[in-house]
Amino acid sequence: MPPTLASLVHHSALKLTVRAGEDRLDVPVRWAHVSELADPVPYMEGGELLLITALKLDAEDPDTMRRYVKRLAGAGVVGLGFAVGVNYEQIPEALIEAARQERLPLLEVPRRTPFLAISKAVSAAIAAEQYRAVTAGFAAQRELTKQALGAGPEGLLAALAAQVDGWAALYDASGAVVGTAPEWAVRRATRLTEDVRRLRERPAPASSVVGGPEHEDRVELHSLGTGRRPRAALAVGTAAALGTAERYAVHSAIALLTLTTERSRSLAAAEQRIGAAVLRMMLAGEPDHARAVAGDLYGGLLDAPFRMIVAESVSVSSVRVHPGPRTPAPTRPSAATLAASDTNGDPLGVLAEVVESAAARAGEAVLVVPEGERLVVLAGDGAAAVAACCEYAAALEASRPEQTAAGAGDELVLGLSAPSGPIAAAAAYKQAEQALSVARRRGRVLVEHEQLAAGSVLPLLADDAVRAFADGLLRALYEHDATGRGDLVKSLRAWLSRHGQWDAAAADLGVHRHTLRYRMRRVEEILGRSLDDPDVRMELWLALKATSHETSTDMSVT
């Protein structure tokens, strides 16, 4: 520990006597300073033991001493050393009383003890404390390194918590808690999610101190990573500010965790090339070759049922926002929700972080491959990575109206395939692309391919190309009806809805069946197509649905 007034009083060679402030001798001494100025405060930094002989002071005047001592105490001077036998044979009672009133420790320095001896004693004690701190810091660094190599980040966190006599927590790129030490610190670490999110908005390296009534302790947050976006964050909670040795331990932990969480660019690029090659082989129907290339990199991912996700980045201004009710915001924002609120201009990159972080926390393998303006993800069916992707999409869906109103930025559109096996990777990719196309058309963030089979084809008729085809196909019939010479469009709709049953359709129209037969012959003549052809009947029915004002609610984007 640093030198204190008590340690100086107990120093046998100094022979110091306490004359006031006996209850405040445990205060640390930052330095010993000699000054005979009547007002040395402008030259004080706080924490000094001031040594005087009262050469220029009227130490017997009570008012002068009260003002003098009050100024010293206000400046943070921790003690006053008065040399007797120089200008005064004893310490004047005025100075003693003033020191007692301000509770400022007053030490009597005998004539045979030079001020230089006191300064040397303070300097030696400070140097010894610094040496102990550096030595302890190096020992902590060795222990942290040993734990990082042997037990990974979990062991490192445990060692760091022991070194600082507090707790430590590690957060991933999405702001979720990856690990804590001790385990009881999980709840405290989770409450700092918002603070971690704000730290991620600052360029790395960044740090902040969190404290206040809502926190049980003092917490330091440090970003981890060397790139523009932090890859992780470290929280260290202690009862008081860190000392020198503890500070060495924290800095060592930051360096070691950065090494373990920040992969080199060359390694990341190599893994990305392997992932792209594995994906191409899977899509080419060569799962055996893909397994051979991947080795143990993706575990059993290529052998189990998986889901394929295809994501694209689109302009917010081009998105047709779904008019349905918004998803209510959760009481406590999840990691995916925080990521959705902070895409930082790179939504595909944030999605990759969300998926990879979820897979890492669950100990799962995941294949993430950038494909130009797309991102392709292959994850196990029911895996945490798929769940995180869906949660992220839901968070984007909830925040989209505000972002669209802002009229700027990019967002994601995602398509999710049905569960598939290694042999059917190409089919899964096609399913994801189809779901992506529907999501783009419907103005949704995420569409699952399984939802398409369970839904209706009618919403797809809202496409402009389909409407143009329908208008062209039925234009001649509408023009005929506009002349008042019949009601061919209505009759055709009734006949098709009754599957060509003449009596039922005529009854719906309130006409004779012969009249309806005549109208259907006119339809064939005008269109130049036979209603006996099932393909013709199908095209006409879809064209009627695409252009009908009566069924506009059926064709609305849902």
C-alpha positions in Angstrom: 0.0 0.0 0.0 1.2 3.6 -0.5 2.9 5.5 2.4 0.6 7.1 5.0 1.1 9.6 7.8 0.8 6.7 10.2 3.7 4.9 8.5 5.8 8.0 8.7 5.0 8.5 12.4 6.0 4.9 13.1 9.2 5.3 11.1 11.8 5.0 13.9 14.4 7.2 12.3 12.2 10.2 11.8 11.0 10.7 15.4 7.8 12.5 14.5 5.2 13.4 17.1 1.5 13.9 16.4 0.1 17.1 17.8 -3.3 17.2 16.0 -5.5 15.1 13.7 -4.7 11.8 15.3 -7.8 10.2 13.8 -6.7 11.0 10.2 -3.3 9.4 10.0 -4.4 6.6 7.6 -4.6 8.9 4.7 -2.1 8.2 1.8 0.7 10.6 1.2 1.4 11.4 -2.5 4.5 13.5 -1.8 6.4 15.5 0.8 6.9 19.2 -0.1 8.8 22.0 1.6 7.4 25.6 1.3 7.8 28.7 3.4 5.4 30.7 1.3 2.6 32.4 3.2 0.2 30.9 0.6 1.6 27.7 -1.0 -1.8 26.5 -2.2 -1.3 27.5 -5.9 1.6 25.1 -6.0 -0.2 22.1 -4.4 -1.9 19.3 -6.2 -3.5 17.5 -3.2 -2.2 14.6 -1.2 1.0 16.3 0.0 2.6 16.4 3.4 3.6 20.1 3.7 6.8 20.8 5.7 7.4 24.2 7.2 9.5 26.2 9.7 7.1 29.2 9.7 9.9 31.4 8.4 7.4 33.9 6.9 4.4 33.1 9.0 3.1 34.7 12.2 2.4 31.2 13.7 1.3 32.8 17.0 -1.6 34.8 15.5 -4.8 32.7 15.7 -6.6 34.5 12.8 -3.6 34.1 10.5 -3.3 30.4 11.4 -7.0 29.7 11.0 -6.9 31.2 7.5 -3.6 29.4 6.6 -4.7 25.9 7.8 -8.2 26.3 6.3 -6.6 27.1 2.9 -4.3 24.0 3.2 -7.2 21.7 4.1 -9.3 23.0 1.2 -6.5 22.4 -1.2 -6.2 18.7 -0.2 -3.0 18.9 1.8 -3.1 15.7 3.9 -0.8 16.8 6.7 1.5 19.6 8.0 5.0 19.0 9.4 6.3 21.7 11.7 10.1 21.8 12.4 10.7 22.9 16.0 13.9 24.5 17.2 14.4 26.6 14.1 12.1 29.7 14.2 10.0 28.5 17.1 11.2 26.3 19.9 7.7 24.7 20.2 4.7 24.6 17.9 2.6 27.7 18.7 -0.8 26.9 20.3 -2.5 29.0 17.6 -1.4 26.6 14.9 -2.2 23.5 17.0 -5.8 24.9 17.6 -6.3 25.8 14.0 -5.2 22.3 12.9 -7.6 20.7 15.4 -10.5 22.8 14.2 -9.8 21.7 10.6 -8.9 18.1 11.6 -5.7 18.5 9.7 -2.9 16.2 11.0 -0.1 18.2 12.5 3.3 16.5 13.0 6.1 17.9 15.1 9.5 17.4 13.4 12.5 17.5 15.8 15.5 19.7 14.9 17.7 16.7 14.4 15.4 15.3 11.6 16.0 17.2 8.4 13.1 17.7 5.9 15.2 15.8 3.4 15.0 12.6 5.5 11.2 12.8 5.4 11.1 13.4 1.7 13.4 10.5 1.1 11.3 8.3 3.3 8.1 9.2 1.3 9.9 8.8 -2.0 11.3 5.4 -1.0 7.9 4.2 0.2 6.3 5.3 -3.0 9.0 3.6 -5.1 8.6 0.4 -3.1 4.8 0.5 -3.6 5.2 1.1 -7.3 7.7 -1.8 -7.5 5.2 -4.1 -5.7 2.5 -3.0 -8.0 4.6 -3.7 -11.1 5.7 -7.0 -9.8 2.1 -8.0 -8.9 1.0 -6.8 -12.4 3.6 -9.0 -14.1 2.5 -11.9 -11.9 -1.1 -11.3 -12.8 -0.2 -11.1 -16.5 1.5 -14.5 -16.3 -1.5 -16.0 -14.5 -3.9 -14.5 -17.0 -1.9 -15.7 -19.9 -1.7 -19.2 -18.4 -5.5 -19.3 -17.9 -6.1 -17.9 -21.4 -4.0 -20.6 -23.0 -5.3 -23.4 -20.8 -8.9 -22.6 -20.1 -9.8 -20.0 -22.7 -11.8 -16.8 -22.0 -13.7 -18.5 -19.1 -10.5 -19.2 -17.2 -9.1 -15.7 -18.0 -12.3 -14.1 -16.6 -12.0 -16.1 -13.4 -8.4 -15.1 -12.9 -9.1 -11.5 -13.6 -12.0 -11.4 -11.1 -9.7 -12.8 -8.5 -7.0 -10.3 -9.3 -9.2 -7.3 -8.9 -11.3 -8.8 -6.0 -14.5 -8.2 -7.9 -16.2 -9.6 -11.0 -15.6 -9.7 -14.8 -17.9 -10.3 -17.8 -17.4 -10.7 -21.5 -19.8 -9.5 -24.1 -20.0 -10.5 -27.8 -20.3 -8.2 -30.8 -24.1 -8.1 -30.4 -23.9 -7.0 -26.8 -25.0 -10.3 -25.3 -23.2 -11.7 -22.2 -20.9 -14.5 -23.2 -19.4 -15.4 -19.8 -19.0 -14.0 -16.3 -16.9 -14.8 -13.2 -18.0 -15.5 -10.6 -21.3 -16.9 -11.8 -23.3 -14.7 -9.5 -22.3 -11.7 -11.6 -24.6 -12.7 -14.5 -27.5 -10.4 -13.4 -25.2 -7.4 -12.9 -23.6 -8.0 -16.3 -26.9 -8.3 -18.0 -28.1 -4.9 -16.6 -25.2 -3.2 -18.5 -26.5 -4.2 -22.0 -27.5 -0.6 -22.8 -24.1 0.7 -21.6 -22.3 -1.8 -23.8 -24.5 -0.8 -26.8 -23.5 2.9 -26.3 -19.8 1.8 -26.0 -20.1 0.0 -29.4 -21.2 3.2 -31.0 -17.8 4.7 -30.3 -14.6 4.0 -32.4 -12.4 1.3 -30.9 -10.6 1.2 -28.5 -13.1 2.8 -26.2 -13.8 2.6 -22.4 -16.2 4.1 -19.9 -17.0 3.9 -16.2 -20.4 3.1 -15.0 -21.6 3.8 -11.5 -24.4 5.4 -9.5 -27.4 4.5 -7.3 -28.6 1.8 -9.7 -25.3 -0.1 -9.6 -23.9 -2.0 -6.6 -20.3 -1.3 -7.6 -18.0 0.6 -9.9 -17.8 -0.9 -13.3 -15.3 -0.3 -16.1 -16.3 -1.1 -19.7 -13.7 -1.7 -22.4 -14.2 -2.5 -26.1 -12.2 -5.3 -27.6 -10.9 -5.5 -31.1 -8.7 -3.6 -33.5 -11.2 -2.8 -36.3 -13.7 0.0 -36.7 -16.4 -2.0 -35.0 -15.6 -3.6 -31.7 -15.8 -7.4 -31.7 -16.5 -7.7 -28.0 -16.5 -5.9 -24.7 -15.1 -6.5 -21.2 -16.8 -5.3 -18.0 -14.8 -5.2 -14.7 -16.8 -4.5 -11.5 -15.0 -3.6 -8.2 -16.0 -2.0 -4.9 -13.5 0.9 -5.4 -11.3 2.4 -8.1 -8.6 0.1 -9.5 -5.1 0.3 -8.0 -1.9 0.1 -10.1 -1.6 -3.7 -9.9 -5.3 -4.2 -10.7 -4.9 -1.8 -13.6 -2.0 -3.9 -15.0 -4.2 -7.0 -14.7 -7.1 -5.3 -16.6 -4.8 -4.1 -19.4 -3.3 -7.6 -19.7 -6.8 -9.1 -19.9 -7.8 -6.6 -22.6 -4.8 -7.6 -24.7 -5.3 -11.3 -24.3 -9.1 -11.2 -25.0 -8.4 -9.1 -28.0 -6.1 -11.8 -29.3 -8.6 -14.5 -28.6 -11.6 -12.7 -30.1 -10.0 -10.9 -33.0 -9.0 -13.3 -35.8 -6.4 -12.1 -38.2 -7.6 -10.8 -41.5 -5.7 -13.5 -43.5 -7.3 -16.3 -41.4 -10.7 -14.8 -41.7 -10.3 -14.4 -45.5 -9.1 -18.0 -45.7 -12.1 -19.4 -43.8 -14.3 -17.3 -46.0 -12.9 -18.8 -49.1 -13.3 -22.3 -47.7 -16.9 -21.5 -46.8 -17.6 -20.2 -50.3 -16.1 -23.3 -51.8 -18.0 -25.6 -49.5 -21.3 -23.8 -50.4 -20.6 -24.1 -54.1 -20.0 -27.8 -53.8 -23.2 -28.3 -51.8 -25.2 -26.4 -54.4 -23.6 -28.5 -57.2 -24.9 -31.6 -55.5 -21.5 -32.8 -54.3 -21.9 -33.0 -50.5 -19.1 -35.6 -50.2 -16.6 -33.3 -51.7 -17.9 -30.4 -49.5 -17.3 -32.5 -46.4 -13.8 -33.4 -47.5 -12.9 -29.7 -48.1 -14.6 -28.5 -44.8 -12.9 -31.2 -42.6 -13.7 -30.4 -39.0 -14.3 -26.7 -39.7 -18.1 -27.0 -39.6 -18.5 -30.1 -37.4 -21.6 -32.1 -38.3 -23.4 -29.2 -39.9 -23.1 -30.7 -43.4 -24.6 -34.1 -42.3 -27.7 -32.9 -40.4 -30.9 -31.3 -41.5 -30.3 -27.6 -42.0 -31.9 -24.3 -43.1 -30.7 -22.0 -45.8 -31.0 -18.2 -45.4 -30.5 -15.8 -48.2 -30.3 -12.1 -47.3 -30.1 -8.9 -49.4 -29.5 -5.3 -48.4 -32.2 -3.0 -49.8 -32.9 0.8 -49.6 -35.4 1.7 -47.0 -37.0 4.2 -49.3 -37.8 1.4 -51.8 -39.4 -0.9 -49.2 -43.2 -1.2 -49.2 -44.0 -1.3 -45.5 -46.4 -3.9 -44.4 -49.5 -2.1 -43.1 -50.2 -4.6 -40.3 -49.8 -4.0 -36.6 -46.3 -3.5 -35.3 -44.7 -6.0 -33.1 -44.6 -4.6 -29.5 -41.2 -3.8 -28.2 -39.9 -6.2 -25.5 -39.6 -4.9 -21.9 -35.8 -5.6 -21.9 -34.2 -5.3 -25.4 -32.5 -8.5 -26.6 -29.2 -8.6 -28.4 -31.0 -8.9 -31.7 -33.1 -5.9 -31.0 -30.0 -3.8 -30.1 -28.3 -5.0 -33.3 -31.4 -4.0 -35.3 -31.2 -0.5 -33.9 -27.5 -0.1 -34.8 -26.8 -1.4 -38.3 -24.1 1.3 -38.7 -24.6 1.3 -42.4 -23.8 -2.4 -42.8 -26.9 -4.5 -42.3 -25.4 -7.6 -43.8 -22.4 -7.3 -41.6 -24.6 -6.9 -38.5 -26.7 -9.9 -39.5 -23.5 -12.0 -39.8 -22.4 -10.9 -36.3 -25.8 -11.8 -34.9 -25.8 -15.2 -36.4 -22.2 -16.0 -35.6 -22.5 -14.8 -32.1 -25.6 -16.9 -31.4 -23.9 -19.9 -32.9 -20.8 -19.3 -30.7 -22.8 -19.0 -27.5 -24.7 -22.2 -28.3 -21.5 -24.1 -29.4 -23.0 -24.7 -32.9 -21.4 -24.7 -36.3 -22.7 -22.2 -38.9 -21.6 -21.4 -42.4 -21.8 -17.7 -43.4 -20.8 -16.7 -46.9 -21.0 -13.2 -48.4 -22.1 -13.4 -52.1 -21.7 -9.9 -53.6 -24.8 -8.0 -52.4 -26.1 -11.0 -50.6 -25.3 -13.1 -47.5 -25.9 -16.8 -47.5 -26.2 -18.6 -44.2 -26.4 -22.4 -43.7 -27.4 -23.3 -40.1 -28.8 -26.4 -38.4 -32.6 -26.8 -38.3 -33.7 -25.6 -34.9 -30.3 -24.1 -34.2 -29.8 -20.9 -32.1 -28.4 -19.2 -35.2 -31.8 -19.6 -37.0 -33.7 -18.4 -34.0 -31.4 -15.3 -33.7 -31.9 -14.6 -37.4 -35.7 -14.7 -36.9 -35.5 -12.5 -33.8 -33.3 -10.0 -35.6 -35.8 -9.9 -38.5 -38.7 -9.3 -36.1 -36.8 -6.4 -34.4 -36.1 -4.9 -37.9 -39.8 -5.3 -38.7 -40.8 -3.4 -35.6 -38.4 -0.5 -36.3 -39.0 -0.3 -40.0 -41.8 2.3 -40.0 -39.6 4.9 -38.3 -36.7 4.2 -40.6 -38.9 4.4 -43.6 -40.2 7.7 -42.4 -36.6 8.9 -42.2 -36.2 8.1 -45.8 -32.6 6.9 -45.7 -30.4 3.9 -45.0 -30.4 0.3 -46.0 -32.3 -2.7 -44.5 -32.4 -6.4 -45.0 -34.8 -8.7 -46.8 -34.4 -12.4 -45.9 -35.7 -15.7 -47.3 -35.6 -18.8 -45.1 -35.8 -22.3 -46.7 -37.6 -25.3 -45.3 -35.6 -27.9 -43.4 -33.4 -29.8 -45.9 -30.7 -32.4 -46.1 -27.2 -32.2 -47.7 -28.4 -33.8 -51.0 -31.0 -31.1 -51.5 -28.9 -28.1 -50.8 -29.6 -26.6 -54.2 -33.4 -27.0 -53.6 -33.0 -25.3 -50.2 -31.2 -22.4 -51.9 -33.9 -22.0 -54.4 -36.5 -22.1 -51.7 -34.7 -19.4 -49.8 -34.5 -17.3 -53.0 -38.2 -17.7 -53.7 -39.0 -16.7 -50.1 -36.7 -13.7 -50.5 -38.5 -12.6 -53.6 -41.9 -12.9 -51.9 -40.6 -11.0 -48.9 -39.4 -8.2 -51.2 -42.8 -8.1 -53.0 -44.8 -8.1 -49.8 -42.7 -5.5 -48.0 -41.6 -8.0 -45.3 -38.2 -8.4 -43.7 -38.4 -12.2 -43.5 -40.5 -14.8 -45.2 -40.2 -18.6 -44.6 -40.7 -20.9 -47.6 -43.0 -23.0 -45.5 -45.3 -20.0 -45.1 -45.8 -19.9 -48.9 -47.3 -23.3 -49.1 -49.6 -22.6 -46.2 -50.8 -19.2 -47.7 -52.5 -18.1 -50.9 -51.2 -17.4 -54.4 -53.6 -14.5 -54.7 -51.3 -11.9 -53.0 -48.7 -12.6 -55.7 -51.2 -11.2 -58.3 -50.4 -7.7 -57.0 -47.3 -7.8 -59.0 -47.3 -5.0 -61.7 -46.3 -7.5 -64.5 -49.2 -9.8 -63.6 -51.6 -6.9 -63.7 -50.3 -5.7 -67.0 -50.8 -9.2 -68.5 -54.3 -9.3 -67.0 -55.2 -5.9 -68.4 -54.0 -6.9 -71.8 -55.8 -10.2 -71.8 -59.2 -8.8 -70.7 -59.1 -5.4 -72.4 -61.2 -6.4 -75.4 -63.9 -7.8 -73.1 -64.0 -4.6 -71.0 -64.2 -2.5 -74.1 -67.1 -4.7 -75.4 -69.0 -4.2 -72.1 -68.3 -0.5 -72.2 -70.5 -0.2 -75.3 -73.5 -1.5 -73.4 -73.9 -4.6 -75.7 -73.6 -7.1 -72.9 -71.9 -8.1 -69.7 -69.3 -10.5 -70.8 -66.8 -9.9 -67.9 -69.4 -10.5 -65.2 -70.8 -13.5 -67.1 -67.3 -15.0 -67.5 -66.6 -14.6 -63.8 -69.8 -16.3 -62.8 -69.3 -19.2 -65.3 -65.7 -19.8 -64.2 -66.6 -19.6 -60.5 -69.3 -22.3 -61.1 -66.7 -24.5 -62.9 -68.6 -24.3 -66.2 -72.0 -25.3 -64.8 -74.5 -23.5 -67.0 -77.6 -23.7 -64.9 -75.9 -22.6 -61.7 -74.0 -19.8 -63.3 -77.1 -18.5 -65.2 -79.1 -18.6 -61.9 -76.4 -16.4 -60.3 -76.6 -13.9 -63.2 -80.4 -14.1 -63.4 -80.4 -14.9 -67.1 -81.4 -18.0 -69.2 -78.7 -20.6 -69.7 -79.0 -20.1 -73.5 -78.2 -16.4 -73.0 -75.1 -17.4 -71.0 -74.0 -19.9 -73.7 -74.3 -17.1 -76.3 -72.2 -14.8 -74.1 -69.5 -17.4 -73.6 -69.3 -18.0 -77.4 -68.8 -14.2 -77.8 -66.0 -14.4 -75.2 -64.3 -17.1 -77.3 -64.7 -15.1 -80.5 -63.4 -11.8 -79.0 -60.4 -13.4 -77.3 -59.7 -16.0 -80.0 -59.3 -18.7 -77.3 -61.3 -21.8 -76.5 -62.9 -22.1 -73.1 -62.6 -25.8 -73.3 -58.8 -25.4 -72.7 -58.1 -25.7 -69.0 -55.0 -23.5 -69.3 -57.2 -20.7 -70.9 -59.7 -21.0 -68.1 -57.0 -20.8 -65.5 -55.4 -17.7 -67.1 -58.7 -16.0 -67.4 -59.6 -16.7 -63.8 -56.3 -15.3 -62.5 -56.6 -12.3 -64.8 -60.1 -11.6 -63.3 -58.7 -11.9 -59.8 -55.8 -9.6 -60.6 -58.0 -6.8 -62.1 -61.2 -7.2 -60.1 -62.1 -4.2 -57.9 -64.5 -6.4 -56.0 -61.7 -8.7 -54.7 -59.1 -5.9 -54.1 -58.9 -6.9 -50.4 -57.9 -10.4 -51.5 -55.0 -9.0 -53.5 -53.7 -6.6 -50.8 -50.2 -7.2 -49.6 -50.4 -9.2 -46.4 
